[in-house]
Amino acid sequence: MKKLIALLLALALFLSGCAAETEPASPPTDAPETTEATEETQEPQETPQRKDTTEGFGLSYLPEYGLNPFTCKATVNRALISLLYEGLFAVNNQFRAEPVLCESFKMYNEGRSYVFTIDPTAKFSDGSPVTAEDVEASIDAGRASGFYMERLNHIDYYTVQEDGTLLVHVETPYENLPLVLDIPVLKASTLNDPFPVGSGPYVLSGKALRRNKYWNGVAAPAIDLDIIRLSSCENSGDLRDDFEFGSTDLIYCDPNSPASVGYRCDYEVWEAPTTVLHYIGFNLYSGYFANDSLRRAVTYALDREDIASKIYGGFALPSVLPCSPYSDLCDPKLSDNYSYAPVKYTQGLKDSGVLVSEEYEFHEGIFLVCSDDPTRVAAAEYIAEVLKQSGLRLVVSAVDHETYMKKLDKGDFDLYYGETRMAANFDLREFFSKYGNLQYGSIKDSSLVEMCNDALANTGKYVDLSARIMEQAPICAVVFKSYAIYVTRGKLVNITPSVDNVFHNAASARSLADADKTYEGDED
């Protein structure tokens, strides 16, 4: 969705990517890790002589964090990453997989095994072919990366076969494995470099991005220039100055990041979808929300549209279900049944009997939130105020990250406000499995784990899983965060940003059906 912003805004918006951010599976955000590097690490690549039609276009980045997609934690740098690297698949803004480096694939063994054929024409920017060995090594790196680790946790093993294809075996039947195989594929020998070799449409060449002469992909990026100048920055102030004074024409950021900075200039902005869920978790063992009726009622108390507007400045997608409303997994009818309805909340609160129970007469519920993120604190305070108006005695406990994690582990809360980056298939198993990274407040549930597995095997069963979640209410979705793409007015006409791909081009992308050969003959 494109939003136009007036000249010299009266109120400063916020841009992030100005500092690194982590993407943990657990609710809080860890501190960034830095990578020592310089922008000239990668040798310039020879490029063909072409007429430069850029009329000047620039990107800024933070060299300190490198451009290795497995280690880079600076959001602003991921704009460059989306031009330098490609995956077997991409995930579009409707959360559907699109083949990129994958020429074709077959699923067999009741969905437990996949064989992927790599596009034989795909080459890295140094001219070497992209091979299954490179994909294998990149999956290895992804499984060790905090950014990609959780989405790959169902993979049992993978190996390069004699014919050059890649066999991937999963521990449970998996109908749409391509949705989690959008991890960037890097040349194996450069995996640990801060500026590794990729196969994207551009290559890093000194202080610029230049066309990769070896790239022959189908889905050309939304930006079609010969040269993109680069500006290396040391901090958020440099990023802001570069954009305000015109040396940078695009900034990709999280406008609700704790590290955001304000700025004023003339620009256009697009929203970019994410899988980052903000949600309420409950203590099912003790306190107010051990009461099933009260937990079920909470969803009706939340005016998510108001929260997205007032707390997130519009850069959040209200979501009743624990999957994006843009995803095919979302059932609109089920979502409507559990959306904001104060009368239903009042009735649910009455049915719970909490306000007339002696057990809760003097109980003061603890709403735990990590103080490192002011936006989450503001959301928790908003929600707490709504619940307090109905008579619940609640106090918001905003504590530092370390204390927050300790209290989560101990179950020292009645409810908490959490954040997690999900996979594009919105797998919920980490919440309910015995050793899941999001299993707080005694919400482990083997029957829900089984339903999660059923939804992986048959995506149509995700509706059943969602219905059970809403009925039992172990968690309550609030919003999915959106990132922002700020662009100098008039520099880009039309972009369709996808998940972690700023310059995604929906018009020329292949569909998953183009690559799926599962039913074209038996597997040998």
Secondary structure, 3 states (H helix, E strand, C coil): CEEECCCCCCCCEEECCCCECCCCCCCCCCCCCCCCCCCCCCCCCCCCCCCCCCCCCEEEECHHHCCCCCCCCEHHHHHHHHHHCEECEEECCCCCEEECCEEEEEEECCCCEEEEEECCCCECCCCCECCHHHHHHHHHHHHCCCCCCHHHCCEEEEEECCCCCEEEEECCCCCCHHHHCCCEECCHHHCCCCCCCCCCCEEEECCEEEECCCCCCCCCCCCCCCEEEEEECCCHHHHHHHHHCCCCCEEEECCCCCCCEEECCCEEEEEEEEEEEEEEEECCCCCHHHCHHHHHHHHHHCCHHHHHHHCCCCCEEECCCCCCCCCCCCCHHHHHHCCCCHHHHHHHHHHHCHHHCHHHCCCCEEEEEECCCHHHHHHHHHHHHHHHCCCCCEEEEEECHHHHHHHHHHCCCCEEEEEEECCCCCCCHHHHCCCCCCCCCCCCCHHHHHHHHHHHHCHHHHHHHHHHHHHHCCEEEEEEEEEEEEEECCCCCCCCCECCECCCCHHHCCCHHHHECCCCCCCC
